[in-house]
């Protein structure tokens, strides 16, 4: 199709040059990451706050796991009442 442009009166500058495969692959990967971020935070006003909250929750869970392992109690408590 690009060969027909010259006979239709188009200039050689109008032809779009495709990038090499490595550059194209990198661009596609960046676009995919951008789409994933957009869909992950769709409807969220402050995605940074959500990310901080998630990390804090993970840290809390990790800390609970280490204390329950070292405590040996398993986290179960008897309630008499």
Backbone bond lengths (Angstrom), bond angles and torsions (degrees), N, CA, C in turn:
res aa  C-N    CA-C-N  psi(-1)  N-CA   C-N-CA  omega(-1)  CA-C   N-CA-C  phi
1 X - - - 1.435 - - 1.515 110.67 -
2 X 1.307 117.92 -34.36 1.452 121.36 179.68 1.513 112.38 -66.36
3 X 1.308 117.51 -25.57 1.457 121.20 -179.66 1.527 111.35 -72.49
4 X 1.310 117.93 -26.22 1.464 121.07 -177.83 1.526 112.40 -75.39
5 X 1.323 117.70 -20.90 1.461 119.69 -177.89 1.521 111.93 -61.62
6 X 1.308 117.25 -36.47 1.457 118.84 -178.18 1.535 111.28 -68.07
7 X 1.316 117.52 -33.67 1.451 119.11 -179.55 1.530 112.35 -81.50
8 X 1.338 117.09 -17.11 1.464 120.40 178.04 1.528 111.90 -90.22
9 X 1.268 117.13 0.38 1.458 120.45 177.92 1.524 113.18 98.75
10 X 1.310 118.12 2.20 1.459 121.55 177.40 1.516 110.19 -75.86
11 X 1.316 116.48 155.90 1.456 119.98 179.03 1.517 109.86 -91.57
12 X 1.292 115.74 163.29 1.461 120.93 179.78 1.523 110.79 -67.96
13 X 1.329 118.28 -20.65 1.464 121.80 179.43 1.524 111.47 -72.73
14 X 1.319 117.57 -20.88 1.461 121.39 179.95 1.524 112.62 -74.56
15 X 1.310 117.78 -17.16 1.454 121.89 -177.45 1.522 108.65 -75.11
16 X 1.337 116.83 130.63 1.456 122.50 179.18 1.519 108.80 -85.43
17 X 1.318 115.91 126.70 1.450 121.51 179.53 1.526 107.91 -93.01
18 X 1.320 116.78 126.01 1.457 119.75 178.58 1.522 109.23 -80.24
19 X 1.337 116.98 140.69 1.471 119.52 179.83 1.526 111.21 -71.96
20 X 1.306 115.55 165.15 1.461 119.66 179.82 1.535 108.96 -65.48
21 X 1.315 118.18 160.56 1.476 121.36 -173.94 1.528 114.01 -58.21
22 X 1.328 117.80 -37.04 1.467 120.26 -179.29 1.532 110.85 -66.07
23 X 1.329 117.25 -44.04 1.456 121.14 178.07 1.521 110.25 -64.19
24 X 1.312 116.46 -42.75 1.467 121.21 179.30 1.529 110.97 -62.21
25 X 1.321 117.24 -42.32 1.454 122.30 178.94 1.524 110.83 -62.24
26 X 1.339 116.17 -42.76 1.464 120.81 179.69 1.528 110.51 -64.27
27 X 1.324 116.72 -43.03 1.465 120.76 179.43 1.526 111.27 -63.42
28 X 1.324 116.58 -41.28 1.457 119.81 178.31 1.525 111.83 -65.32
29 X 1.342 117.06 -38.11 1.458 120.65 178.37 1.525 110.83 -65.64
30 X 1.334 117.04 -42.52 1.464 120.43 178.46 1.526 110.98 -63.65
31 X 1.321 116.66 -40.82 1.466 120.32 179.26 1.529 110.63 -65.66
32 X 1.321 117.52 -38.16 1.463 120.73 179.17 1.525 110.84 -66.16
33 X 1.341 117.15 -42.34 1.461 120.38 177.69 1.520 111.04 -62.35
34 X 1.314 116.93 -41.18 1.464 121.32 179.38 1.534 110.33 -62.80
35 X 1.330 117.13 -43.27 1.472 120.71 178.82 1.519 111.12 -63.66
36 X 1.341 117.14 -40.46 1.459 120.45 179.78 1.519 111.20 -63.80
37 X 1.335 117.32 -41.77 1.458 120.62 178.17 1.523 111.01 -64.24
38 X 1.323 116.39 -41.96 1.461 120.38 -179.55 1.526 111.34 -63.44
39 X 1.321 117.16 -42.27 1.457 119.24 -178.89 1.520 112.00 -74.23
40 X 1.337 116.98 -30.46 1.464 119.86 179.49 1.523 110.95 -68.26
41 X 1.309 117.87 -33.39 1.461 121.28 -176.32 1.524 112.30 -110.04
42 X 1.316 117.15 23.24 1.469 120.10 178.55 1.525 109.18 -64.96
43 X 1.322 116.38 126.00 1.456 121.97 179.19 1.515 113.95 87.03
44 X 1.321 118.61 -1.12 1.459 122.46 -179.88 1.522 108.44 -97.89
45 X 1.331 115.81 126.15 1.459 119.01 -178.07 1.522 112.45 -73.60
46 X 1.331 116.45 -38.15 1.459 120.22 -176.09 1.530 109.61 -128.45
47 X 1.335 118.15 87.70 1.473 119.98 -177.05 1.524 113.67 -64.93
48 X 1.333 117.51 -28.45 1.472 119.61 179.07 1.522 110.48 -65.10
49 X 1.335 117.08 -40.16 1.462 120.71 179.08 1.524 110.65 -65.40
50 X 1.310 117.07 -38.91 1.462 120.82 178.30 1.526 109.63 -63.67
51 X 1.315 116.60 -42.49 1.470 120.79 179.36 1.527 110.92 -64.19
52 X 1.329 117.61 -42.37 1.477 120.90 177.96 1.521 110.45 -62.67
53 X 1.327 116.60 -42.79 1.460 120.79 -179.49 1.525 110.74 -63.72
54 X 1.330 117.04 -41.10 1.458 121.34 178.69 1.529 111.58 -63.18
55 X 1.342 115.88 -43.65 1.466 120.16 179.23 1.522 110.86 -65.08
56 X 1.324 116.75 -39.94 1.461 120.64 179.25 1.519 110.06 -63.98
57 X 1.328 117.09 -40.91 1.453 121.44 178.30 1.528 110.82 -64.14
58 X 1.326 117.38 -41.10 1.463 120.71 177.68 1.522 110.96 -62.87
59 X 1.333 116.39 -42.05 1.470 120.28 178.31 1.524 110.40 -62.37
60 X 1.322 116.71 -42.06 1.463 120.83 179.77 1.524 110.41 -63.45
61 X 1.325 117.07 -44.23 1.459 120.86 178.49 1.524 111.26 -62.99
62 X 1.328 116.36 -41.20 1.466 120.32 179.19 1.529 110.29 -63.70
63 X 1.332 116.35 -41.17 1.463 120.75 179.67 1.524 110.07 -65.91
64 X 1.326 118.37 -40.46 1.458 121.75 177.74 1.524 111.05 -63.35
65 X 1.327 116.13 -38.88 1.463 119.53 179.33 1.523 110.97 -65.21
66 X 1.323 118.18 -41.13 1.459 120.46 -179.24 1.522 110.70 -70.35
67 X 1.324 118.86 -36.91 1.465 120.19 179.54 1.521 110.87 -72.46
68 X 1.324 118.18 -35.18 1.466 119.87 179.20 1.521 110.88 -70.30
69 X 1.316 117.24 -34.16 1.468 120.30 177.99 1.524 110.23 -70.01
70 X 1.312 117.32 -43.96 1.460 120.09 -178.39 1.529 111.44 -74.66
71 X 1.325 117.66 -31.16 1.461 120.95 -179.84 1.509 111.74 -73.82
72 X 1.295 118.13 -33.79 1.463 121.84 177.64 1.502 112.81 78.21
73 X 1.315 119.52 -6.36 1.450 122.07 -177.82 1.510 112.77 -78.75
74 X 1.282 117.66 -21.48 1.445 120.49 179.23 1.515 113.75 80.08
75 X 1.323 117.08 -1.01 1.443 119.65 177.72 1.521 114.12 82.92
76 X 1.336 119.16 2.79 1.462 122.61 179.77 1.524 109.56 -92.80
77 X 1.317 115.57 134.90 1.453 120.32 179.90 1.526 108.55 -128.95
78 X 1.328 114.94 142.01 1.454 119.98 176.32 1.509 109.48 -86.49
79 X 1.312 114.33 137.07 1.458 118.89 174.81 1.513 108.70 -119.82
80 X 1.304 115.38 123.36 1.452 120.66 179.21 1.511 107.67 -109.80
81 X 1.285 115.97 127.74 1.452 113.44 -179.40 1.425 112.05 -175.79
